[in-house]
Amino acid sequence: MMAEPQGESHAEDHGAFHLPPPSIWPAVLALGIALLLTGLILNRLVLAVGVVLSLAATVLWVRDARREFSELPSKADT
């Protein structure tokens, strides 16, 4: 037996969902972590660059995410 199609689509029951725009910060954070871990083995200069890059990427990624989140419409607006 096959199920009978319903009159209304299941997608109509759900509101639109939000996908964040592309961001460079995850890749920069990955590079910073890679440099940090490499610096643990090689030398302190590479370690310091990795730490600074990782912290900066994290701060900037969170800043962008908070800015984007504040621009989303609230549930009361829908």
Contacts in CASP RR format, 6 or more apart in sequence:
PFRMAT RR
TARGET T0000
AUTHOR 0000-0000-0000
METHOD contacts of the structure
MODEL  1
MMAEPQGESHAEDHGAFHLPPPSIWPAVLALGIALLLTGLILNRLVLAVG
VVLSLAATVLWVRDARREFSELPSKADT
15 78 0 8 1.000
18 72 0 8 1.000
20 65 0 8 1.000
20 68 0 8 1.000
21 68 0 8 1.000
23 61 0 8 1.000
23 64 0 8 1.000
25 57 0 8 1.000
25 58 0 8 1.000
25 60 0 8 1.000
25 61 0 8 1.000
25 64 0 8 1.000
26 61 0 8 1.000
28 53 0 8 1.000
28 56 0 8 1.000
28 57 0 8 1.000
28 60 0 8 1.000
29 53 0 8 1.000
29 54 0 8 1.000
29 57 0 8 1.000
29 58 0 8 1.000
29 61 0 8 1.000
31 53 0 8 1.000
32 49 0 8 1.000
32 50 0 8 1.000
32 53 0 8 1.000
32 54 0 8 1.000
32 57 0 8 1.000
33 50 0 8 1.000
33 54 0 8 1.000
35 46 0 8 1.000
35 47 0 8 1.000
35 49 0 8 1.000
35 50 0 8 1.000
35 53 0 8 1.000
35 54 0 8 1.000
36 47 0 8 1.000
36 50 0 8 1.000
36 51 0 8 1.000
36 53 0 8 1.000
36 54 0 8 1.000
38 46 0 8 1.000
39 45 0 8 1.000
39 46 0 8 1.000
39 47 0 8 1.000
39 50 0 8 1.000
40 47 0 8 1.000
END
